Amino acid sequence: MRELTRVVKPGGTVGFLEFFVPPNPMLRAAWLAYTRALMPAIGRVASREWYEAGRFLGPSISTYYRSYPLAAQREWWQAAGVSRPRYRTMSLGGGVVCWGVKDG
């Protein structure tokens, strides 16, 4: 976060788009089914590499957000000099956009 912020002018916007785990229990169940079963199955049709990527991605996203919830990430942004970091979930909770303004 510090390196990303370092290259932005004071007053400039810093942001990123990332995968996310839907907070809604019904959507989360569908997301888990998609990332644990459907995505690897679709990947297997394409190639072994896509199968491995599909098999890895869902558990990796879940583990990441259990270890580093958005509240913790907000602290990273502030420590890196980003004012008022904010976020918005997108794609029924399967994605998140985070942004803030570099302190000037």
N, CA, C and O atoms as a printed pandas DataFrame, in Angstrom:
     atom_number atom_name residue_name chain_id  residue_number  x_coord  y_coord  z_coord
0              1         N          MET        A               1    0.822   -1.182    0.000
1              2        CA          MET        A               1    0.000    0.000    0.000
2              3         C          MET        A               1    0.867    1.247    0.000
3              4         O          MET        A               1    0.574    2.218   -0.698
4              5         N          ARG        A               2    1.927    1.216    0.778
5              6        CA          ARG        A               2    2.820    2.385    0.815
6              7         C          ARG        A               2    3.425    2.669   -0.560
7              8         O          ARG        A               2    3.511    3.827   -0.971
8              9         N          GLU        A               3    3.836    1.637   -1.262
9             10        CA          GLU        A               3    4.448    1.835   -2.579
10            11         C          GLU        A               3    3.415    2.347   -3.574
11            12         O          GLU        A               3    3.714    3.229   -4.378
12            13         N          LEU        A               4    2.226    1.813   -3.527
13            14        CA          LEU        A               4    1.168    2.295   -4.415
14            15         C          LEU        A               4    0.899    3.776   -4.146
15            16         O          LEU        A               4    0.777    4.568   -5.081
16            17         N          THR        A               5    0.810    4.137   -2.899
17            18        CA          THR        A               5    0.526    5.517   -2.522
18            19         C          THR        A               5    1.703    6.439   -2.859
19            20         O          THR        A               5    1.500    7.600   -3.212
20            21         N          ARG        A               6    2.917    5.928   -2.750
21            22        CA          ARG        A               6    4.112    6.741   -3.007
22            23         C          ARG        A               6    4.102    7.357   -4.395
23            24         O          ARG        A               6    4.566    8.484   -4.568
24            25         N          VAL        A               7    3.588    6.649   -5.383
25            26        CA          VAL        A               7    3.659    7.116   -6.769
26            27         C          VAL        A               7    2.469    7.986   -7.175
27            28         O          VAL        A               7    2.352    8.368   -8.339
28            29         N          VAL        A               8    1.590    8.299   -6.229
29            30        CA          VAL        A               8    0.423    9.137   -6.518
30            31         C          VAL        A               8    0.670   10.535   -5.970
31            32         O          VAL        A               8    1.184   10.685   -4.862
32            33         N          LYS        A               9    0.306   11.568   -6.744
33            34        CA          LYS        A               9    0.461   12.951   -6.291
34            35         C          LYS        A               9   -0.425   13.202   -5.077
35            36         O          LYS        A               9   -1.497   12.608   -4.960
36            37         N          PRO        A              10    0.015   14.080   -4.169
37            38        CA          PRO        A              10   -0.860   14.470   -3.067
38            39         C          PRO        A              10   -2.191   14.989   -3.613
39            40         O          PRO        A              10   -2.220   15.798   -4.541
40            41         N          GLY        A              11   -3.276   14.519   -3.033
41            42        CA          GLY        A              11   -4.604   14.884   -3.488
42            43         C          GLY        A              11   -5.142   13.959   -4.570
43            44         O          GLY        A              11   -6.311   14.053   -4.946
44            45         N          GLY        A              12   -4.282   13.054   -5.078
45            46        CA          GLY        A              12   -4.711   12.111   -6.105
46            47         C          GLY        A              12   -5.489   10.949   -5.508
47            48         O          GLY        A              12   -5.373   10.654   -4.319
48            49         N          THR        A              13   -6.270   10.303   -6.335
49            50        CA          THR        A              13   -7.079    9.170   -5.888
50            51         C          THR        A              13   -6.326    7.865   -6.079
51            52         O          THR        A              13   -5.721    7.626   -7.124
52            53         N          VAL        A              14   -6.373    7.029   -5.058
53            54        CA          VAL        A              14   -5.796    5.697   -5.088
54            55         C          VAL        A              14   -6.966    4.720   -5.020
55            56         O          VAL        A              14   -7.879    4.910   -4.217
56            57         N          GLY        A              15   -6.952    3.689   -5.843
57            58        CA          GLY        A              15   -8.048    2.741   -5.797
58            59         C          GLY        A              15   -7.673    1.401   -6.371
59            60         O          GLY        A              15   -6.663    1.257   -7.060
60            61         N          PHE        A              16   -8.507    0.417   -6.074
61            62        CA          PHE        A              16   -8.340   -0.887   -6.686
62            63         C          PHE        A              16   -9.652   -1.650   -6.686
63            64         O          PHE        A              16  -10.569   -1.361   -5.918
64            65         N          LEU        A              17   -9.711   -2.626   -7.566
65            66        CA          LEU        A              17  -10.852   -3.517   -7.714
66            67         C          LEU        A              17  -10.355   -4.912   -7.397
67            68         O          LEU        A              17   -9.313   -5.332   -7.899
68            69         N          GLU        A              18  -11.092   -5.634   -6.569
69            70        CA          GLU        A              18  -10.646   -6.939   -6.124
70            71         C          GLU        A              18  -11.830   -7.893   -6.021
71            72         O          GLU        A              18  -12.978   -7.453   -5.975
72            73         N          PHE        A              19  -11.564   -9.173   -5.986
73            74        CA          PHE        A              19  -12.599  -10.154   -5.688
74            75         C          PHE        A              19  -13.028   -9.972   -4.236
75            76         O          PHE        A              19  -12.305   -9.375   -3.438
76            77         N          PHE        A              20  -14.208  -10.488   -3.897
77            78        CA          PHE        A              20  -14.710  -10.387   -2.531
78            79         C          PHE        A              20  -15.631  -11.568   -2.261
79            80         O          PHE        A              20  -16.097  -12.225   -3.193
80            81         N          VAL        A              21  -15.893  -11.835   -0.987
81            82        CA          VAL        A              21  -16.821  -12.879   -0.581
82            83         C          VAL        A              21  -18.143  -12.204   -0.229
83            84         O          VAL        A              21  -18.174  -11.361    0.667
84            85         N          PRO        A              22  -19.233  -12.549   -0.908
85            86        CA          PRO        A              22  -20.508  -11.887   -0.640
86            87         C          PRO        A              22  -20.918  -11.990    0.833
87            88         O          PRO        A              22  -20.895  -13.082    1.402
88            89         N          PRO        A              23  -21.290  -10.872    1.454
89            90        CA          PRO        A              23  -21.706  -10.912    2.858
90            91         C          PRO        A              23  -23.088  -11.532    3.054
91            92         O          PRO        A              23  -23.363  -12.082    4.120
92            93         N          ASN        A              24  -23.957  -11.457    2.054
93            94        CA          ASN        A              24  -25.291  -12.028    2.155
94            95         C          ASN        A              24  -25.185  -13.558    2.158
95            96         O          ASN        A              24  -24.593  -14.128    1.241
96            97         N          PRO        A              25  -25.751  -14.240    3.179
97            98        CA          PRO        A              25  -25.603  -15.702    3.272
98            99         C          PRO        A              25  -26.093  -16.476    2.045
99           100         O          PRO        A              25  -25.459  -17.454    1.647
100          101         N          MET        A              26  -27.213  -16.056    1.437
101          102        CA          MET        A              26  -27.703  -16.766    0.249
102          103         C          MET        A              26  -26.764  -16.581   -0.936
103          104         O          MET        A              26  -26.465  -17.531   -1.659
104          105         N          LEU        A              27  -26.307  -15.356   -1.125
105          106        CA          LEU        A              27  -25.373  -15.098   -2.221
106          107         C          LEU        A              27  -24.034  -15.774   -1.961
107          108         O          LEU        A              27  -23.385  -16.259   -2.887
108          109         N          ARG        A              28  -23.621  -15.803   -0.690
109          110        CA          ARG        A              28  -22.355  -16.460   -0.348
110          111         C          ARG        A              28  -22.429  -17.947   -0.682
111          112         O          ARG        A              28  -21.460  -18.510   -1.192
112          113         N          ALA        A              29  -23.559  -18.590   -0.404
113          114        CA          ALA        A              29  -23.713  -20.013   -0.721
114          115         C          ALA        A              29  -23.577  -20.245   -2.221
115          116         O          ALA        A              29  -22.910  -21.188   -2.646
116          117         N          ALA        A              30  -24.204  -19.392   -3.021
117          118        CA          ALA        A              30  -24.089  -19.514   -4.478
118          119         C          ALA        A              30  -22.650  -19.252   -4.928
119          120         O          ALA        A              30  -22.134  -19.939   -5.810
120          121         N          TRP        A              31  -22.016  -18.267   -4.323
121          122        CA          TRP        A              31  -20.626  -17.937   -4.660
122          123         C          TRP        A              31  -19.708  -19.102   -4.333
123          124         O          TRP        A              31  -18.820  -19.441   -5.116
124          125         N          LEU        A              32  -19.923  -19.718   -3.168
125          126        CA          LEU        A              32  -19.100  -20.871   -2.780
126          127         C          LEU        A              32  -19.282  -22.022   -3.763
127          128         O          LEU        A              32  -18.307  -22.664   -4.155
128          129         N          ALA        A              33  -20.513  -22.285   -4.160
129          130        CA          ALA        A              33  -20.756  -23.353   -5.136
130          131         C          ALA        A              33  -20.060  -23.028   -6.460
131          132         O          ALA        A              33  -19.460  -23.902   -7.084
132          133         N          TYR        A              34  -20.146  -21.788   -6.873
133          134        CA          TYR        A              34  -19.520  -21.377   -8.130
134          135         C          TYR        A              34  -18.000  -21.502   -8.060
135          136         O          TYR        A              34  -17.378  -22.073   -8.956
136          137         N          THR        A              35  -17.404  -20.966   -6.994
137          138        CA          THR        A              35  -15.942  -20.949   -6.927
138          139         C          THR        A              35  -15.338  -22.296   -6.548
139          140         O          THR        A              35  -14.181  -22.563   -6.872
140          141         N          ARG        A              36  -16.105  -23.154   -5.864
141          142        CA          ARG        A              36  -15.551  -24.441   -5.437
142          143         C          ARG        A              36  -15.850  -25.577   -6.421
143          144         O          ARG        A              36  -15.088  -26.541   -6.501
144          145         N          ALA        A              37  -16.950  -25.472   -7.166
145          146        CA          ALA        A              37  -17.328  -26.571   -8.055
146          147         C          ALA        A              37  -17.362  -26.158   -9.528
147          148         O          ALA        A              37  -16.698  -26.769  -10.365
148          149         N          LEU        A              38  -18.128  -25.135   -9.832
149          150        CA          LEU        A              38  -18.340  -24.773  -11.232
150          151         C          LEU        A              38  -17.085  -24.213  -11.903
151          152         O          LEU        A              38  -16.741  -24.612  -13.015
152          153         N          MET        A              39  -16.414  -23.303  -11.237
153          154        CA          MET        A              39  -15.223  -22.688  -11.840
154          155         C          MET        A              39  -14.135  -23.731  -12.144
155          156         O          MET        A              39  -13.582  -23.716  -13.243
156          157         N          PRO        A              40  -13.810  -24.636  -11.204
157          158        CA          PRO        A              40  -12.826  -25.665  -11.557
158          159         C          PRO        A              40  -13.303  -26.583  -12.686
159          160         O          PRO        A              40  -12.507  -26.997  -13.529
160          161         N          ALA        A              41  -14.605  -26.902  -12.701
161          162        CA          ALA        A              41  -15.121  -27.772  -13.756
162          163         C          ALA        A              41  -15.003  -27.111  -15.133
163          164         O          ALA        A              41  -14.618  -27.756  -16.109
164          165         N          ILE        A              42  -15.333  -25.837  -15.198
165          166        CA          ILE        A              42  -15.192  -25.099  -16.455
166          167         C          ILE        A              42  -13.719  -25.016  -16.848
167          168         O          ILE        A              42  -13.371  -25.171  -18.018
168          169         N          GLY        A              43  -12.868  -24.772  -15.869
169          170        CA          GLY        A              43  -11.434  -24.712  -16.135
170          171         C          GLY        A              43  -10.882  -26.017  -16.668
171          172         O          GLY        A              43   -9.996  -26.017  -17.523
172          173         N          ARG        A              44  -11.403  -27.139  -16.164
173          174        CA          ARG        A              44  -10.922  -28.446  -16.612
174          175         C          ARG        A              44  -11.175  -28.640  -18.107
175          176         O          ARG        A              44  -10.386  -29.286  -18.797
176          177         N          VAL        A              45  -12.273  -28.082  -18.601
177          178        CA          VAL        A              45  -12.578  -28.179  -20.032
178          179         C          VAL        A              45  -11.515  -27.443  -20.853
179          180         O          VAL        A              45  -11.137  -27.894  -21.934
180          181         N          ALA        A              46  -11.041  -26.315  -20.336
181          182        CA          ALA        A              46  -10.057  -25.503  -21.064
182          183         C          ALA        A              46   -8.669  -26.128  -21.027
183          184         O          ALA        A              46   -8.057  -26.340  -22.074
184          185         N          SER        A              47   -8.168  -26.423  -19.832
185          186        CA          SER        A              47   -6.821  -26.995  -19.700
186          187         C          SER        A              47   -6.560  -27.328  -18.237
187          188         O          SER        A              47   -7.307  -26.920  -17.348
188          189         N          ARG        A              48   -5.516  -28.054  -18.012
189          190        CA          ARG        A              48   -5.135  -28.401  -16.635
190          191         C          ARG        A              48   -4.772  -27.132  -15.854
191          192         O          ARG        A              48   -5.089  -27.018  -14.670
192          193         N          GLU        A              49   -4.112  -26.189  -16.517
193          194        CA          GLU        A              49   -3.713  -24.949  -15.847
194          195         C          GLU        A              49   -4.930  -24.153  -15.397
195          196         O          GLU        A              49   -4.956  -23.631  -14.283
196          197         N          TRP        A              50   -5.953  -24.057  -16.275
197          198        CA          TRP        A              50   -7.169  -23.330  -15.901
198          199         C          TRP        A              50   -7.917  -24.055  -14.789
199          200         O          TRP        A              50   -8.528  -23.417  -13.932
200          201         N          TYR        A              51   -7.873  -25.374  -14.797
201          202        CA          TYR        A              51   -8.485  -26.144  -13.709
202          203         C          TYR        A              51   -7.808  -25.797  -12.388
203          204         O          TYR        A              51   -8.469  -25.532  -11.384
204          205         N          GLU        A              52   -6.481  -25.804  -12.407
205          206        CA          GLU        A              52   -5.730  -25.493  -11.180
206          207         C          GLU        A              52   -6.018  -24.066  -10.712
207          208         O          GLU        A              52   -6.183  -23.827   -9.516
208          209         N          ALA        A              53   -6.079  -23.128  -11.641
209          210        CA          ALA        A              53   -6.398  -21.739  -11.279
210          211         C          ALA        A              53   -7.800  -21.658  -10.688
211          212         O          ALA        A              53   -8.003  -20.997   -9.669
212          213         N          GLY        A              54   -8.764  -22.319  -11.311
213          214        CA          GLY        A              54  -10.131  -22.312  -10.811
214          215         C          GLY        A              54  -10.257  -22.963   -9.453
215          216         O          GLY        A              54  -11.040  -22.513   -8.617
216          217         N          ARG        A              55   -9.501  -24.007   -9.227
217          218        CA          ARG        A              55   -9.527  -24.711   -7.944
218          219         C          ARG        A              55   -8.887  -23.876   -6.832
219          220         O          ARG        A              55   -9.295  -23.964   -5.674
220          221         N          PHE        A              56   -7.904  -23.084   -7.177
221          222        CA          PHE        A              56   -7.167  -22.273   -6.210
222          223         C          PHE        A              56   -7.906  -20.988   -5.832
223          224         O          PHE        A              56   -7.879  -20.575   -4.673
224          225         N          LEU        A              57   -8.558  -20.363   -6.797
225          226        CA          LEU        A              57   -9.051  -19.001   -6.620
226          227         C          LEU        A              57  -10.075  -18.849   -5.495
227          228         O          LEU        A              57   -9.890  -17.992   -4.630
228          229         N          GLY        A              58  -11.130  -19.631   -5.471
229          230        CA          GLY        A              58  -12.174  -19.488   -4.450
230          231         C          GLY        A              58  -11.647  -19.616   -3.027
231          232         O          GLY        A              58  -11.875  -18.721   -2.213
232          233         N          PRO        A              59  -10.945  -20.708   -2.702
233          234        CA          PRO        A              59  -10.399  -20.828   -1.349
234          235         C          PRO        A              59   -9.404  -19.713   -1.009
235          236         O          PRO        A              59   -9.331  -19.269    0.136
236          237         N          SER        A              60   -8.641  -19.267   -2.009
237          238        CA          SER        A              60   -7.680  -18.191   -1.769
238          239         C          SER        A              60   -8.384  -16.896   -1.380
239          240         O          SER        A              60   -7.949  -16.207   -0.458
240          241         N          ILE        A              61   -9.467  -16.562   -2.075
241          242        CA          ILE        A              61  -10.224  -15.342   -1.767
242          243         C          ILE        A              61  -10.811  -15.434   -0.369
243          244         O          ILE        A              61  -10.715  -14.484    0.408
244          245         N          SER        A              62  -11.418  -16.574   -0.040
245          246        CA          SER        A              62  -12.019  -16.755    1.288
246          247         C          SER        A              62  -10.974  -16.627    2.393
247          248         O          SER        A              62  -11.201  -15.947    3.393
248          249         N          THR        A              63   -9.847  -17.273    2.212
249          250        CA          THR        A              63   -8.775  -17.226    3.213
250          251         C          THR        A              63   -8.252  -15.807    3.390
251          252         O          THR        A              63   -8.001  -15.362    4.510
252          253         N          TYR        A              64   -8.090  -15.105    2.282
253          254        CA          TYR        A              64   -7.577  -13.739    2.347
254          255         C          TYR        A              64   -8.481  -12.844    3.192
255          256         O          TYR        A              64   -7.994  -12.122    4.062
256          257         N          TYR        A              65   -9.780  -12.881    2.947
257          258        CA          TYR        A              65  -10.685  -11.994    3.682
258          259         C          TYR        A              65  -10.938  -12.439    5.111
259          260         O          TYR        A              65  -11.311  -11.621    5.952
260          261         N          ARG        A              66  -10.740  -13.729    5.404
261          262        CA          ARG        A              66  -10.781  -14.143    6.816
262          263         C          ARG        A              66   -9.559  -13.587    7.545
263          264         O          ARG        A              66   -9.658  -13.172    8.699
264          265         N          SER        A              67   -8.430  -13.578    6.885
265          266        CA          SER        A              67   -7.191  -13.089    7.490
266          267         C          SER        A              67   -7.093  -11.570    7.508
267          268         O          SER        A              67   -6.561  -10.984    8.451
268          269         N          TYR        A              68   -7.614  -10.933    6.453
269          270        CA          TYR        A              68   -7.491   -9.486    6.282
270          271         C          TYR        A              68   -8.841   -8.867    5.920
271          272         O          TYR        A              68   -9.062   -8.507    4.764
272          273         N          PRO        A              69   -9.746   -8.740    6.894
273          274        CA          PRO        A              69  -11.049   -8.138    6.583
274          275         C          PRO        A              69  -10.888   -6.682    6.134
275          276         O          PRO        A              69   -9.841   -6.069    6.344
276          277         N          LEU        A              70  -11.928   -6.147    5.520
277          278        CA          LEU        A              70  -11.857   -4.780    4.995
278          279         C          LEU        A              70  -11.499   -3.765    6.072
279          280         O          LEU        A              70  -10.837   -2.770    5.776
280          281         N          ALA        A              71  -11.916   -3.988    7.304
281          282        CA          ALA        A              71  -11.564   -3.055    8.382
282          283         C          ALA        A              71  -10.047   -2.996    8.572
283          284         O          ALA        A              71   -9.492   -1.915    8.771
284          285         N          ALA        A              72   -9.381   -4.136    8.514
285          286        CA          ALA        A              72   -7.916   -4.162    8.631
286          287         C          ALA        A              72   -7.272   -3.494    7.428
287          288         O          ALA        A              72   -6.293   -2.763    7.574
288          289         N          GLN        A              73   -7.811   -3.736    6.245
289          290        CA          GLN        A              73   -7.260   -3.125    5.048
290          291         C          GLN        A              73   -7.417   -1.604    5.082
291          292         O          GLN        A              73   -6.557   -0.873    4.591
292          293         N          ARG        A              74   -8.503   -1.144    5.655
293          294        CA          ARG        A              74   -8.711    0.301    5.793
294          295         C          ARG        A              74   -7.579    0.915    6.624
295          296         O          ARG        A              74   -7.103    2.009    6.321
296          297         N          GLU        A              75   -7.159    0.214    7.656
297          298        CA          GLU        A              75   -6.038    0.690    8.481
298          299         C          GLU        A              75   -4.746    0.749    7.666
299          300         O          GLU        A              75   -3.946    1.665    7.853
300          301         N          TRP        A              76   -4.531   -0.211    6.768
301          302        CA          TRP        A              76   -3.341   -0.189    5.903
302          303         C          TRP        A              76   -3.336    1.076    5.060
303          304         O          TRP        A              76   -2.317    1.754    4.931
304          305         N          TRP        A              77   -4.495    1.377    4.493
305          306        CA          TRP        A              77   -4.614    2.562    3.639
306          307         C          TRP        A              77   -4.276    3.816    4.437
307          308         O          TRP        A              77   -3.512    4.665    3.976
308          309         N          GLN        A              78   -4.839    3.928    5.619
309          310        CA          GLN        A              78   -4.590    5.116    6.443
310          311         C          GLN        A              78   -3.125    5.208    6.832
311          312         O          GLN        A              78   -2.554    6.299    6.813
312          313         N          ALA        A              79   -2.505    4.092    7.182
313          314        CA          ALA        A              79   -1.084    4.074    7.534
314          315         C          ALA        A              79   -0.210    4.463    6.346
315          316         O          ALA        A              79    0.890    4.984    6.530
316          317         N          ALA        A              80   -0.689    4.216    5.133
317          318        CA          ALA        A              80    0.060    4.559    3.920
318          319         C          ALA        A              80   -0.183    6.000    3.474
319          320         O          ALA        A              80    0.392    6.450    2.483
320          321         N          GLY        A              81   -1.043    6.731    4.213
321          322        CA          GLY        A              81   -1.272    8.130    3.872
322          323         C          GLY        A              81   -2.479    8.378    2.985
323          324         O          GLY        A              81   -2.513    9.364    2.248
324          325         N          VAL        A              82   -3.471    7.497    3.045
325          326        CA          VAL        A              82   -4.690    7.682    2.267
326          327         C          VAL        A              82   -5.805    8.112    3.218
327          328         O          VAL        A              82   -6.122    7.416    4.182
328          329         N          SER        A              83   -6.389    9.265    2.927
329          330        CA          SER        A              83   -7.472    9.796    3.759
330          331         C          SER        A              83   -8.793    9.135    3.420
331          332         O          SER        A              83   -9.067    8.823    2.261
332          333         N          ARG        A              84   -9.578    8.932    4.404
333          334        CA          ARG        A              84  -10.946    8.428    4.273
334          335         C          ARG        A              84  -11.089    7.292    3.267
335          336         O          ARG        A              84  -11.866    7.406    2.319
336          337         N          PRO        A              85  -10.358    6.207    3.455
337          338        CA          PRO        A              85  -10.529    5.091    2.522
338          339         C          PRO        A              85  -11.963    4.572    2.594
339          340         O          PRO        A              85  -12.545    4.442    3.671
340          341         N          ARG        A              86  -12.514    4.280    1.423
341          342        CA          ARG        A              86  -13.892    3.792    1.333
342          343         C          ARG        A              86  -13.932    2.558    0.449
343          344         O          ARG        A              86  -12.983    2.266   -0.278
344          345         N          TYR        A              87  -15.036    1.843    0.519
345          346        CA          TYR        A              87  -15.200    0.690   -0.345
346          347         C          TYR        A              87  -16.674    0.483   -0.657
347          348         O          TYR        A              87  -17.559    0.918    0.080
348          349         N          ARG        A              88  -16.906   -0.195   -1.772
349          350        CA          ARG        A              88  -18.264   -0.537   -2.190
350          351         C          ARG        A              88  -18.213   -1.929   -2.802
351          352         O          ARG        A              88  -17.387   -2.208   -3.671
352          353         N          THR        A              89  -19.105   -2.799   -2.341
353          354        CA          THR        A              89  -19.177   -4.122   -2.947
354          355         C          THR        A              89  -19.941   -4.023   -4.269
355          356         O          THR        A              89  -20.842   -3.199   -4.423
356          357         N          MET        A              90  -19.565   -4.864   -5.199
357          358        CA          MET        A              90  -20.143   -4.876   -6.536
358          359         C          MET        A              90  -20.458   -6.328   -6.917
359          360         O          MET        A              90  -20.103   -7.256   -6.190
360          361         N          SER        A              91  -21.110   -6.512   -8.035
361          362        CA          SER        A              91  -21.363   -7.847   -8.594
362          363         C          SER        A              91  -21.969   -8.798   -7.562
363          364         O          SER        A              91  -21.484   -9.912   -7.363
364          365         N          LEU        A              92  -23.041   -8.333   -6.909
365          366        CA          LEU        A              92  -23.742   -9.117   -5.889
366          367         C          LEU        A              92  -22.826   -9.514   -4.735
367          368         O          LEU        A              92  -23.061  -10.525   -4.073
368          369         N          GLY        A              93  -21.799   -8.732   -4.496
369          370        CA          GLY        A              93  -20.876   -8.989   -3.394
370          371         C          GLY        A              93  -19.651   -9.785   -3.798
371          372         O          GLY        A              93  -18.801  -10.065   -2.953
372          373         N          GLY        A              94  -19.533  -10.162   -5.070
373          374        CA          GLY        A              94  -18.386  -10.946   -5.527
374          375         C          GLY        A              94  -17.172  -10.102   -5.868
375          376         O          GLY        A              94  -16.121  -10.640   -6.216
376          377         N          GLY        A              95  -17.304   -8.784   -5.771
377          378        CA          GLY        A              95  -16.199   -7.868   -6.034
378          379         C          GLY        A              95  -16.286   -6.692   -5.088
379          380         O          GLY        A              95  -17.344   -6.410   -4.526
380          381         N          VAL        A              96  -15.179   -6.015   -4.917
381          382        CA          VAL        A              96  -15.154   -4.836   -4.060
382          383         C          VAL        A              96  -14.244   -3.792   -4.698
383          384         O          VAL        A              96  -13.163   -4.109   -5.193
384          385         N          VAL        A              97  -14.699   -2.546   -4.677
385          386        CA          VAL        A              97  -13.906   -1.416   -5.133
386          387         C          VAL        A              97  -13.519   -0.635   -3.897
387          388         O          VAL        A              97  -14.375   -0.290   -3.082
388          389         N          CYS        A              98  -12.231   -0.353   -3.752
389          390        CA          CYS        A              98  -11.727    0.416   -2.612
390          391         C          CYS        A              98  -11.013    1.643   -3.162
391          392         O          CYS        A              98  -10.317    1.558   -4.174
392          393         N          TRP        A              99  -11.182    2.789   -2.496
393          394        CA          TRP        A              99  -10.548    4.018   -2.964
394          395         C          TRP        A              99  -10.398    5.018   -1.811
395          396         O          TRP        A              99  -11.046    4.910   -0.770
396          397         N          GLY        A             100   -9.528    5.980   -2.040
397          398        CA          GLY        A             100   -9.299    7.065   -1.106
398          399         C          GLY        A             100   -8.410    8.100   -1.749
399          400         O          GLY        A             100   -7.963    7.928   -2.883
400          401         N          VAL        A             101   -8.150    9.182   -1.022
401          402        CA          VAL        A             101   -7.346   10.287   -1.537
402          403         C          VAL        A             101   -6.043   10.353   -0.757
403          404         O          VAL        A             101   -6.032   10.294    0.473
404          405         N          LYS        A             102   -4.932   10.478   -1.504
405          406        CA          LYS        A             102   -3.622   10.575   -0.859
406          407         C          LYS        A             102   -3.550   11.906   -0.121
407          408         O          LYS        A             102   -3.912   12.957   -0.649
408          409         N          ASP        A             103   -3.070   11.826    1.120
409          410        CA          ASP        A             103   -2.915   13.036    1.927
410          411         C          ASP        A             103   -1.999   14.015    1.227
411          412         O          ASP        A             103   -1.058   13.625    0.537
412          413         N          GLY        A             104   -2.283   15.278    1.410
413          414        CA          GLY        A             104   -1.499   16.302    0.730
414          415         C          GLY        A             104   -0.746   17.108    1.691
415          416         O          GLY        A             104   -0.025   18.025    1.297
